[in-house]
Amino acid sequence: MKEQKKPTTPKFNIYWLYGAIIFVLLGMSLFGGSDSWQSISKTNISSFEKYLNAGDVSQVTVIRNKSSVRVTLTPEALNKSDHQDISGKNILGQDNSRGPHYQFEVGSLELFEEKLEKARANGVPFKLEFITVENRWADTLIGFLPIIIIIGVWIFLMRRMSGGAGGGAGSQIFNIGKSKAKLFDKNTDVKTTFKDVAGLEGAKEEIQEIVDFLKNPNKYTVLGGKIPKGALLVGLPGTGKTLLAKAVAGEAKVPFFSLSGSDFVEMFVGVGASRVRDLFKQAKDKSPAIIFIDEIDAIGRERGKNNMTGSNDERENTLNQLLTEMDGFGTDTNVIVLAATNRADVLDKALMRAGRFDRQIYVDLPDLNERKEIFKVHLKPIKTIKSLDIDFLSKQTPGFSGADIANVCNEAALIAARGNKKTVGKQDFLDAVDRIVGGLEKKNKIITPEEKETIAYHEAGHALVSWLLEHAAPLVKVTIVPRGQSLGAAWYLPEERQIVRTEQMLDEMCAALGGRAAEKVMFDKISTGALSDLEKVTNQARSMVSVYGLNDAIGNLTYYDSSGQADYNFTKPYSEETAQKIDHEISGIIEKQYTRAIDILKLSKDKLIELAERLLDKEVIFKDDLEKILGKRPFKTNSEKIEEAKLLKKNKI
């Protein structure tokens, strides 16, 4: 049997009170006059003159401010058949014999008064009275109307600034210091679990341990362990930090308070600190509990930096209160703070120390196997062909985050739907990768034949140089179809390396300069088309010299500050003489690789021309086309070397 739901009484709404007040005021305004509830019949001036001349009128009351007249009949006139309709009782049940009995409008009071004077001169008896009718309630309401409007606007603005006009703890002006955290507990339908988080095995293991601690603390405390006070999730955007927190909410089965760092920020002084106090008070009351603060760098930036005014601002007050609350926990409180950020370098050192955030969990970009698992998760709701190779897709997306892979799957489904397909195939995913990396394809962009030829030789130069260099990334395809802001592109499949050697960086720089070198070799001219290439090689050369210590002239020195403190200094960490030396070495590295690319292309000029002509003909060429023109690449990739090593080891066994 289904349980009968208990009838729920409607919740009180403040707007009901506002409506009742307005209704009462309008009622008083409309029915507040002294004669509002009396029944007064309407007539006209012609009928009035007839009644007046017949001697039926005992009193005439002229209302000056309304240009209207009220007529009271004599007792004898009420017995006449002409006035039977107005005799009796009014709408309140009161005797209607005292009048007034008739009312009518007049155009000009002066002309009407002249008629009354003539009637009186002719001996017609009646009493004449002039009055002004006032509605005290309406006048009072109009007098207070400006004040009411000002108060209403003030309340509206306060409600908007305190979190919107809707419900919630922050929606009322008196609750502005309350926490805006969203509570997830066992009664909340949270479907995300660790099964929905593909990859990130190390991060999941750390988070799972925290969840287990809250579920069964005796397992750890019996050995003398203490509950960790906090864990900080650090990683690039889109790597799954917030998704991990959602999985914790689904797995923990304990109250889970979720909010963003910006929810503490408010224009009112002391509001952020008040919300921190209220948040931790709620968490302690519902202990054991988890607090998750997303984008904690909004309030956790290092204190005293970029404070041009010299005053202690609201953000620092909020951070101070957060530090105090995290220190105020006892070991038996069972409240854990999770936080996520992609800017760990700007966080205050006091926030990062042990005892507050005991664990820092780095959520890195997924590797090949992790991308495969992520694809499996995001491909579940998509209707794909049965022969879809997930291993191939994971190899085609190096450097992609979990959010990027989700976007690839969605874009592939949209592309297939646009083509009226019933399933999503391999080409749809490749087109989706091109769309995300390169931008929207623009086939209708107007390009002159001379420009198109230059672009073709430029991209062919990239392809040829990278094909002939051992450590350059292997080519996937080359296109001269404009995409996004680029007029052409060469797509590579970079090897996933944990460390990079000098010769590998130099080969990549040489391949990047192959486009400009091809223009120089073929046309003895250069163009602005190499801007992105120059930007890339300049950053690589600067990193070699000033960051990684890969330059003999500068030596084993680095001027990189991983703590982020150098961002706030107005001076360079080296002298002007060293700066000139660094600039000279950067320029020398780039020019040497540019000359190297020119030499390679001069030796294979006929192959370059053949490759460019095929590119002009087809607009898009692939790895197979390069193998037909240049032969198989003489170098083995890291993955091929790994496969050979595995095969050799297997044969030995």
N, C-alpha and C positions, 0 to 999 in steps of 0.2 A: 504493500500500500504506500502511496505517496504521502509524504507528510504534508499536512495542511499548513499553508503559510499563514502566519499571524498577520492580521490586518495592521498595516503600518499607518500611523497617524502622520499627516503632512507636517513637514518641518516648518517652523516659524520663519517667515521671510520679512525682512525689514521693509520691503516695498509695500507690504500689506498695510503697515502703519502709515506710511506716506500717503497711500491712496485714501485711507479713512479720513485723515486730516484734511486732504484736499476736498473730499466729498462733503464733509461738514462745513467747511468754509464756503463752498459754492452754495450749499443749501441755505446758509445764513444770509449770503448775499442775495439770493433770488427770493427768499421768502421772509426776509427780515423786516420788511416794511410793516407799518401799523395796519394797513388795510389789505395785506397780501392774501389773507385767508377769507376775505369776504367775497360774496358773490355780487358783482356789479355788472348790470346788463349794459350792452353797448347800444347807442342810439346815434342820431345825427342832429345837426343844428336845426333842420327844418321841423323835425318832430319836437325838438325842445321848444321852439317858438310856438308851436301849437299847444303844448302843455302849459307854457307860460301864460299865453293869452286866455287859456281856459281857467286859470287860477289854480292849477294842480300843483304848482311848484311852491315849496315853502322856503327852500334855501338853495343858493347857487354858490358853489365853492370853486374859485378859479385857482388852478395850480400854475404859478408863474413859470417855474423852471422846466415844466413839461408841456406847456401850451395845451393843456387839457382842462376840461370842466367836469365837475361832479355835481349831480342834481339830486336833491332830496325832495320827495313828494309829501304832500299833506296827508294826514290820516284819512280824510274824506276821499282823496284821489285813489288811495290804495284799494278802496272798495269798488271802484269803477271797473268795468269789464276790460278797458284798454290796458290796465296795469295788473291783471290777474297773474301774469307770468312771473312777476318779480316779487309778489307777496309770498309769505310763508317763512321758511327758514333757509339760512345759508349753508355752505358745505360743512361747517363745523357744528351744525345743529342749533345755532343760535337764532334768536328772533331777528328777522330782517326788516322790521317795521321802522326802525330808527334811521335807516339809510346809511350812506347814500345809495340811491336806487339806479341811477343812470350815469353813464360816463361817455364823453365824446371828445374828439379832437377839434381844435379851432386853428384856422390858418393865421389870423392876426388877432392878437389880444386887444389891440386898440379899437378895431372895428367892432369886436364883440362887446366891449365895454360901452361903446356908443349905443348899441342896440339895447343893452340893459338899461341905460339911462333914459332912453325914449320910452321903454316899457314902464319904468317907474313913474315917469312924468305923466303917462296916460292912466295912472292910478292902479297899476297891477301890483299887488302886495307880494313881496318876497324879501328874504334876507340875503345880502351879498357879502362874501368873505373871500379874501385873497390869502393864500398860503404857499409855502415852499416845502415840498416833500423831500425828506432825507432818509438815506439808508445807512445807518451808523455802521453796520457790519461791513458793507461794501467800502465805505470811506476808510474805515480802519484797516481793512485788508489792502487797499490801494496805498495807504500811507506806509505800511510795513513791507510792501512788495519789493522795493530795492534791497532792503536788508535780507529778505528771504532769498532773493536771487544770489546775492553775494555769498551767503552761507551755503546755498546749494552748489555753487561753482567751487567753493573751497573744499567741500566734502568730496565732490567728484574728482578734483585734482589729487587730493590726498589718497583716495582709493586707487587711482591710476598709478601713482608713484609707489604705492605700497604693495603692488602686485596685481593690479587689475581689478575690475568690477565684479569678478566672479567670487566663488567661495574659496575657502582655504584659509590657513592660519595667517597668511600675509595680506589678505584682502581687506581687512578692516584697519582703520587708522590706529585703533588702540592695540592691534596685534602686529604692528609693523616690526617689532623686535622679535617676533616668533620665527622659528625655523621653517624654511620652505621645503625641507627634505620630504621626498616621497617614500612612504613606508611600504615595504613588501614583507609579508609574513605568510604563515601557513594558510591563511584565508585568501591570499592573493594568488591569482592564476598566473604563475610564472613558468613558462614552458621551456626556457633555455636551460640546458644542462651542459656538463662537460663533454657529452657526446656530440654536441653541436659545435664544439670548438675543435677544429681540425688543426693538427700540428701543435706547436707550442708545448711540447711535452714537458720540458723543464719548468716552464712557468706554471703549467697545470699541476705539476707535482708539488711545487711550493704552495700554491693556493689550496690544493686539496688537503695539505697538512694543516693549514689554518682552519679549514672547515671541520676536519676531524677533531681538532683540539676543542672547538666549541661544542661538538656533539658529545665527545667523551674526554673531558679534561683530565680525569683521573689517570688515564693511560700515560700521560706525560708528567703530571705533577707527582706521581708516586715515585718517580726517579729523581725528583728535585728540580725538574724543569719549570720555567715560568712562562706564562702565556705571552706571546709576542704582542707588543702594543700596536704595531703598524707595519704595513707593507706598501712599498711604493712601486707602481708599475711604470716603467720607463721604456719608451720606444718611439719609433717613427710613426707618423699619422697613418692610420689604416691597418696597423699590425694586429689589432684585436684586443687592445687593453680594456675598452669598455665592454666588449663581448665577454671577456673573462669575468668581469664584475657581475654581469647579468647571469652568467653561469653559476657564480657563487650564490646569487640570490635564489636560483632554482635548486641548488644542492644543499644549502646550509640548513634549511628548515628552521631558521631562527630569524627574528626581526632584522630587516635589512633596510637601512636608511640611505637613500641615494639622492644626491644633489650635485650641482656644479659649483665650482669655485666662485663664479660670478653671482651666484645666488646670495652670497654674503655681502656683496657690494651694494651700497645704497648712498643716496645723497645726504642722508641725515647722520649727524655725528653720533657714534656709539651703537648704531643699528647692527653693523657687522659683528661686533663683539657680543651684542645681546643675542644674536641668532646662533652664534657658536655656543654660548652658554645653554641656550634652550635646546639645541640639538643634542648636546652631550647629556643634558638632564633627561631627555626622553630616552636616549639609548641606555642610560644607567637604570632607568625605571623598568625597561623591558629586557634587561640583561638575562642571558647572554645575547649579544647583538653585534651587528657589523655596520659600520658607517663607511660609505663610499663617497669620496669627493673627487669628481672628475675635473680635469683641467685645474689642478690645484695651484698652478703657477699664477692664476689670476689674483690670489691672495698671498701666495708663498714666496714672492720675489724677495731678493735680499734687501734687508733694511738699510736705509741710508744712501741708496744709490739713486742717482738722478732726482734727488730731492732738492730742487733749486730754491724752494722757498725757505728751507731750513726748519720747517715745522714738522711735527709728527702727524702724518696724514691718517685718514680713516683706514686705509689698507693695512698700514703697519699696526694700528690698534687691533684690527681683526686678527692679524698674524700673532700678535702677542697673546691674545686671548686663546687662540688655538694651541700655542705652545704650552700655555699654563694648563689648559684642560687635559692635554695629552700627558703632562707630567703628573696631574692630579689623580690619575688612575691608581687604584690599588691592585695588587696581584690577584685579588678575588673578584674583580669587577666583571671580567669576561666580556669586555667591549674591545673590539679590534677595529682599527681605522685602516681602510684601503684607500689609496689615492692613485691617480693616473696623470701623467704629463708627458709631453714630448719635448719639454724644455727644462730638463733636470739641471742644466748648467746655470740657470738663473735663480734656482731655489736657495733660500737662506740656509746657511750651514747649520744653524741651530735646529732647523726642521729636519735636516738629514741625519743628524747624529743618532747613534744607538740609544735606545730608550724611548725614542719617539717613533721613527720609522726604522725598526730593527732590520728589516729586509728590503733590499732594492732588487726587484726582479726585472731584468732587461728583456723586453719582448722584441726580438730581432725580426728582420724580414725572413720569410720562409725560404728554406732551401728546396732542392728539387723534390725530395720525397714529401716534404710538408705541403708543397704546392699541389702535389698529386692528391693528397688527402683533402685539401681545401676544395679542389675541383669536384671531388666526389660529393662533398656536402652541398655545393651550390648547383650541381647538375641534377639533383634529385627531383626538383619540381619541373625540370625542362625536358621536353620530348625530343630526345636526340636519336640519331641513327644508331643501330645496334653495333655497327663496326667502328664507332668513334674511339680513337686511341687517346686515352687520358694521359699516358706517358708522353706522347707527342705534344699535347697541349701544355703540360708542365714544363717541357723543355723550351717551348716557344715563348715563355713568359718569365725570363730571368729578371730579378729585381722587382717583381710585382709583389705588392702587399696583398693581404687577404681581401681588403676592400677593392683593390684593383681587379682581382680575380672575379669577385662577385660582379663587378661592372662589366667585365669581359663576357661572362655568361649571359647577363641581361642584354647587352648590346647584340650578342650573337642571336638571341631569340628574336629581338626586334628586327634585325636584318633579314632573318629567315621569314618572318611574318610579312615584311615589306615585299619579299619576293614570292608571296603566296605559297610558301612551302608548308608541308605538313609536319616535317621534322627538321631539327637543326643539325646541320652537317659540319664537316671539317672546315670547308671553305668559309662558312659563316663565322666560325671562331677566328680564323686567320684575318678575315676582314674586320672583325671586331677589334683584334689586337692592333691592326693598322689604324683603325679609327681612333683608338684611345691614345696611341703613341704619337701618331703623326697629325691627327686632326681630320676634319671632314674633307673628303675628296672633292676637288673643284675642276672638273673636266672642261667646263665652259669658260675658264679664265683665258683672257686674250693674251697670247704670247707670240711675238714675232718669230719668223723662221730663224733669224740670226740668234735670238735669245735662246730658242729651243736647242739649237746646235751647241751653244755654249754650255747649257745645262747638261746636255747629254755627255759631252766630253768631261765635264766636271765630275759627274757621278761615275762615269766609266773610270776616271782616274782613281777615285776612292776604291772602286771594286778591284782594279788591277793591282794597285800597291798593296792592299790588304791581303790579296790572294797570294802574293809573292813573298810576304813577310811571315816568319815563323810564329811570332807571338801576337800578331794582330788577330782580332776576332774574326772567325770565319763568316763569310757572306751568306745571307739567305736569299735576298733579292734586291734588285735595283729598279727604281722607277723615276720617270721624269713627269709623272702626273702630279700636278700641284696638290698639296694637302696642307690645310691650315695656313700658316705663314710661310711655309717652305715651297720652293718651286720644284724640288726633286729630293729624293732621299735614297740612301743606301742602308738596307736593313741588315744588321749583324746579329749573330747569336753568341754573345760573350761567354767566355768560360767563367764558372763560379770559382773564384780564387779567394783563399783566406789571407794570403800575403801576395804582394806584387813586387817583382824585381825590377831593377833599372832597365834592363833590356826589353822587358815587357812594356814598360811605360814609353820607352823611346819608339818601339815599333807602332804602338797605338798612335803616338803623335805624328809619326811619318805617314801613316795611313790617313789620318785626319787632314793632313796637308796635301794629300794626293790630288784633291780636286783643284786647288789653286795651281799646283804644279802642272796639271794637265792643261789648264788654260795657258800657262806660260809656254809650255812645249809646243802646243798646236797653233796658238794665235800670237804668241809673243806679247800678250796683253793679259792683264788681270782685272777682275771685276769685284763688285761688292758682295757677290754670292757666297763668299767664304767667311762671312761674319761669325756664324755659329761655330765653324771649325776653328777660327782664330781664338775665339773665347775659350773653347775647350782646351786647346793646346797651351794657351797662356796660363790657365789655371793649373794644368798638369805640371808645367815647367816651374811655376812658382811653388807648387807643393814639393817638387823634387829638391829645390834649392833651400827653401826657408822652413819647411815643415818636416820632411822625412830625412834630411841630412844625406841626400844621395848625390851631392855635388862635391867634387874634390877641392875646388877653390874655397868654398865656404866651410867645408869640413863637417864633422859630426856634431852639428848644432841644429837646434830647432827653435823657432820663434813662435811656435804655436802654444797657446794657453788653453788647455782642456777645461780649466775651471771657469772660464768665461770672464775672469777679472780684467783681462786686457781690454775688453770692450768699453770699460769705463775710464780708461786712461787716455790722456790727450797727447801722449808722447809715444814714439816707437821704441821697441825694446832693443834698438841697435842704433849706431851712430850714422851720420850722413855718409861717411866714407863706406861703411858696410852696405848702406842702402844703394849707393851707386854700384857697388860690387855685385850685389844681388841682381839689380836691373841688368847689368852687363852679362851675367851668367845666364839669366833667363832668356835674353835676346840671343845669346850664342847657341843655346840648346835648340831653340826654335829654328833659327836660320840653318843650323847644321842638318836638322831633319828635313827641312824644306829642300835643301840642296840634294840630300839623299833621295828624296822622292822624285826630283827632276831627273837624276841620273838613272833611276829604275825605269822611268817612263821613256826616256830616250832610247834605252836598250830594247824596249818592247813597244816601240811606237806603232808598228804595224798591227800588233795585237790591240793596242788602244783604239786605233781607227776602226778596226773590225768590230770591236765591242760597242763603240759609240754608234756606229751605223746600225747595228742590230737593235740597239736601244731606241734609236730614232724610228726604226721601223715598227717595233713591237710596243714601245713605251714602257713595258715592264718585262724584265728578264730575271731568271732565277739561277740558282746554283748550277743546274744542269747546263745552261747556256754557257756559263764560264768554263765548265769542264770540257765542252766541245771546242771552245776557242783556245783555252790555255792548258788543257790537260788536267789530270787530277792534281790536287794540291799536294805538294811533296812533304807536307808536315802533318804530324798526327796531333790531334787535339788531346787535352787532358783526359776527357772521358774515354777516348779510344785507348789511351795508354793504360787507364785503370781497367778497362775490359780485357786488354791483353794480359795484364798482370794477373787478373782473376783466372783467366783461361790457362795461363802457364802454371799457376799454383794448383789448379784442378788436375792438370795433366800429370804433375809431379806426384800428387797423391794417388 
